[in-house]
Amino acid sequence: MSSVSTPRPPGPALFVAPDLTYFETASPESYADDVTVCGVPHRRLDAAYYAWLRHKMDLARKAVAIRRLAAAAFEALRARFNAVHALAVERLGGRALADAVRAFDPRRYTPPRPEDDDFGGSPVRAPRPPARPPGHAFPASGAWRFTEPVTADAVAKVDAVRDAALALGWTEAGLYRNRSDLRFPYGPDHGLVCFLDGDATVGEVTRESIEIVRPRGARTRLRNPDAVRREPAAAGVA
């Protein structure tokens, strides 16, 4: 990674892969700057990394000129880069990006590893969402026996109701916890995120419980352990 440390902007963090697919998280403190999703490296976007991505786009443009990269493949890359560019301008500011591009020296920058994408000629992968948020582990510390895998989509569903749920008395653990000494679904510790697999969505949110809506209208409710007496129920879903 670049030896120059840059301040992190407030708000959700954007992680971008060398092939310009990306994901966002509203809990940036839970992630390292470099993470791997399904074998694909991602890096938290900062001005220096943006400059490296633009440098790779310049190489791709030259590759088209010498027929090492198909024009259609370059257009797909350009569409992805433009999406990342718009987010970078919004989060980091156009001036900071321009300064980073002017000062960029590719010889002194280490991109995220493993670097298995070569914009100068390798096949273009279609954008895909990560199978799970890299490093999602709540609580972040502690010697827990089990960590339940959760998808990025499940975390996004929880993010969407987070503020409302917290205002009603839910805790971060009740929403995001996926680590326990008991394997999911046993024990009362697992948070809402563990129950939002597949097409499950969040319904009504109250102080006492959160409704989970499944395909064909099936509905269950996850009880708030801080609002009702804990019971030794196996799944924690009423």
C-alpha positions as CSV (number, residue, x, y, z in Angstrom):
1,M,0.0,0.0,0.0
2,S,1.1,3.6,-0.4
3,S,3.5,4.8,2.3
4,V,1.5,8.0,2.7
5,S,-1.3,7.8,5.2
6,T,-4.5,9.7,4.2
7,P,-7.4,10.5,6.6
8,R,-10.5,8.4,6.2
9,P,-13.6,10.3,5.2
10,P,-16.6,10.0,7.5
11,G,-19.6,7.9,6.7
12,P,-19.9,4.6,4.8
13,A,-16.7,3.2,3.4
14,L,-16.2,2.1,-0.2
15,F,-14.0,-0.9,-1.0
16,V,-13.0,-1.4,-4.6
17,A,-11.4,-4.3,-6.4
18,P,-8.8,-3.9,-9.1
19,D,-11.5,-5.0,-11.6
20,L,-13.6,-2.0,-10.4
21,T,-16.3,-4.1,-8.7
22,Y,-17.0,-2.7,-5.2
23,F,-19.1,-2.9,-2.1
24,E,-20.0,-0.4,0.6
25,T,-20.3,-0.8,4.4
26,A,-21.9,1.4,7.0
27,S,-19.6,-0.2,9.6
28,P,-16.1,0.8,8.3
29,E,-14.5,0.4,11.7
30,S,-15.1,-3.4,11.4
31,Y,-12.8,-3.7,8.3
32,A,-9.1,-3.6,7.6
33,D,-8.0,-1.4,4.7
34,D,-7.4,-4.5,2.5
35,V,-9.9,-7.3,2.5
36,T,-10.6,-10.3,0.3
37,V,-14.0,-11.4,-1.0
38,C,-14.3,-14.7,-2.8
39,G,-10.6,-14.6,-3.6
40,V,-10.8,-11.1,-5.0
41,P,-8.8,-8.4,-3.2
42,H,-10.5,-5.1,-2.3
43,R,-9.0,-1.9,-0.9
44,R,-10.7,0.9,1.0
45,L,-10.9,3.7,-1.5
46,D,-8.6,6.7,-0.9
47,A,-7.1,9.3,-3.2
48,A,-3.9,7.3,-3.8
49,Y,-5.8,4.1,-4.7
50,Y,-8.0,6.1,-7.0
51,A,-4.9,7.4,-8.7
52,W,-3.7,3.8,-9.2
53,L,-7.1,2.8,-10.7
54,R,-6.9,5.7,-13.1
55,H,-3.4,4.7,-14.0
56,K,-4.6,1.2,-14.8
57,M,-7.4,2.7,-17.0
58,D,-4.8,4.6,-18.9
59,L,-2.9,1.4,-19.5
60,A,-6.1,-0.3,-20.7
61,R,-6.7,2.5,-23.2
62,K,-3.2,2.0,-24.6
63,A,-3.9,-1.7,-24.8
64,V,-6.9,-1.1,-27.0
65,A,-4.8,1.1,-29.3
66,I,-2.4,-1.8,-29.9
67,R,-5.2,-4.4,-30.0
68,R,-4.2,-6.2,-26.8
69,L,-7.6,-5.4,-25.3
70,A,-11.0,-5.5,-27.1
71,A,-12.8,-2.2,-27.4
72,A,-16.0,-3.7,-25.8
73,A,-14.0,-4.9,-22.8
74,F,-12.6,-1.4,-22.4
75,E,-16.0,0.1,-22.5
76,A,-17.2,-2.2,-19.8
77,L,-14.2,-1.2,-17.6
78,R,-14.8,2.5,-18.4
79,A,-18.4,2.2,-17.2
80,R,-17.3,0.6,-13.9
81,F,-14.6,3.2,-13.5
82,N,-17.0,6.1,-14.1
83,A,-19.3,4.7,-11.3
84,V,-16.3,4.5,-8.9
85,H,-15.2,8.0,-10.0
86,A,-18.5,9.6,-9.2
87,L,-18.4,8.0,-5.7
88,A,-14.8,9.1,-5.2
89,V,-15.6,12.7,-6.1
90,E,-18.5,12.7,-3.7
91,R,-16.5,11.2,-0.8
92,L,-13.0,12.5,-1.3
93,G,-13.5,15.7,-3.4
94,G,-12.3,16.5,-6.9
95,R,-9.3,18.5,-5.8
96,A,-7.9,15.7,-3.7
97,L,-8.3,13.3,-6.5
98,A,-6.6,15.6,-9.0
99,D,-3.7,16.2,-6.7
100,A,-3.2,12.5,-6.2
101,V,-3.3,11.8,-9.9
102,R,-0.6,14.4,-10.6
103,A,1.6,13.1,-7.8
104,F,1.1,9.4,-8.5
105,D,4.2,7.3,-9.1
106,P,3.2,3.7,-10.0
107,R,6.7,2.5,-9.1
108,R,6.1,3.4,-5.5
109,Y,2.6,2.1,-5.0
110,T,1.7,-1.4,-3.9
111,P,-1.8,-2.4,-5.1
112,P,-4.0,-4.9,-3.2
113,R,-3.0,-8.5,-3.3
114,P,-3.4,-11.0,-4.8
115,E,-3.4,-8.9,-7.9
116,D,-4.9,-11.3,-10.4
117,D,-6.5,-8.6,-12.7
118,D,-4.5,-7.1,-15.6
119,F,-6.5,-4.3,-17.3
120,G,-4.1,-4.6,-20.2
121,G,-5.5,-7.9,-21.4
122,S,-7.1,-10.3,-19.0
123,P,-10.7,-11.3,-19.4
124,V,-13.3,-9.0,-17.8
125,R,-15.3,-10.4,-15.0
126,A,-18.9,-9.3,-14.7
127,P,-19.6,-7.3,-11.5
128,R,-20.8,-9.4,-8.7
129,P,-21.8,-8.8,-5.1
130,P,-19.5,-10.3,-2.4
131,A,-20.7,-13.6,-1.0
132,R,-20.3,-12.2,2.5
133,P,-19.0,-9.0,4.0
134,P,-15.2,-9.6,4.4
135,G,-14.2,-9.8,8.0
136,H,-17.7,-9.3,9.3
137,A,-17.3,-10.5,12.9
138,F,-19.4,-9.0,15.7
139,P,-18.0,-8.7,18.4
140,A,-14.8,-8.0,16.6
141,S,-12.7,-9.3,19.5
142,G,-12.9,-12.3,21.8
143,A,-12.3,-16.0,21.5
144,W,-15.7,-17.2,20.2
145,R,-16.1,-20.8,19.1
146,F,-18.4,-20.0,16.2
147,T,-18.8,-17.3,13.6
148,E,-21.9,-17.5,11.5
149,P,-21.3,-16.5,7.8
150,V,-23.6,-13.7,6.7
151,T,-24.0,-12.1,3.2
152,A,-23.4,-8.6,2.3
153,D,-27.1,-8.4,1.3
154,A,-28.0,-9.4,4.9
155,V,-25.8,-6.7,6.4
156,A,-27.3,-4.1,4.0
157,K,-30.8,-5.1,5.1
158,V,-29.8,-4.5,8.7
159,D,-28.1,-1.2,7.8
160,A,-31.4,0.0,6.4
161,V,-33.2,-0.3,9.7
162,R,-30.3,0.3,12.0
163,D,-31.1,3.9,13.1
164,A,-34.8,3.2,13.7
165,A,-34.0,0.0,15.7
166,L,-31.4,1.7,17.8
167,A,-33.8,4.5,18.6
168,L,-36.3,1.9,19.8
169,G,-33.8,0.3,22.2
170,W,-32.1,-2.3,20.1
171,T,-28.4,-2.7,20.5
172,E,-25.7,-3.1,17.8
173,A,-25.2,-6.7,19.1
174,G,-28.9,-7.4,18.7
175,L,-28.7,-6.3,15.1
176,Y,-25.2,-7.4,13.9
177,R,-23.9,-10.1,16.2
178,N,-22.8,-13.3,14.4
179,R,-20.3,-14.7,16.9
180,S,-21.1,-17.0,19.8
181,D,-20.0,-19.9,21.9
182,L,-23.0,-21.8,20.5
183,R,-23.5,-22.7,16.8
184,F,-26.3,-20.8,15.1
185,P,-29.3,-21.0,15.6
186,Y,-28.8,-22.2,19.2
187,G,-28.6,-19.7,22.0
188,P,-30.0,-16.2,22.3
189,D,-26.9,-14.3,21.1
190,H,-27.2,-14.2,17.4
191,G,-28.3,-10.9,15.9
192,L,-30.8,-10.0,13.2
193,V,-28.2,-10.3,10.5
194,C,-28.0,-14.0,10.9
195,F,-31.7,-14.5,10.1
196,L,-31.8,-12.5,6.9
197,D,-30.6,-15.2,4.5
198,G,-31.8,-15.6,0.9
199,D,-35.0,-13.6,0.2
200,A,-35.9,-12.8,3.8
201,T,-36.6,-9.1,4.4
202,V,-37.3,-6.9,7.4
203,G,-40.8,-6.1,8.2
204,E,-42.2,-4.2,11.2
205,V,-39.6,-2.9,13.7
206,T,-40.7,-2.4,17.3
207,R,-38.9,-2.2,20.7
208,E,-39.9,-5.7,21.6
209,S,-39.2,-7.5,18.2
210,I,-38.4,-7.2,14.5
211,E,-40.5,-9.0,12.0
212,I,-38.8,-11.2,9.4
213,V,-40.7,-11.7,6.2
214,R,-39.9,-14.7,4.0
215,P,-41.1,-15.8,0.5
216,R,-44.8,-16.5,0.2
217,G,-45.6,-14.3,3.2
218,A,-44.2,-16.5,6.0
219,R,-43.5,-14.2,9.0
220,T,-41.5,-14.7,12.2
221,R,-40.4,-12.2,14.8
222,L,-36.9,-11.9,16.4
223,R,-37.3,-10.9,20.0
224,N,-35.2,-8.0,21.4
225,P,-33.2,-9.6,24.3
226,D,-32.8,-6.2,25.9
227,A,-36.5,-5.6,26.0
228,V,-37.9,-8.9,27.0
229,R,-36.8,-11.6,29.5
230,R,-34.3,-13.9,28.0
231,E,-35.5,-17.5,27.7
232,P,-33.4,-20.6,26.8
233,A,-35.0,-20.9,23.3
234,A,-32.9,-22.6,20.7
235,A,-33.4,-20.2,17.8
236,G,-34.3,-16.9,19.3
237,V,-37.1,-16.4,16.8
238,A,-40.7,-16.6,18.0
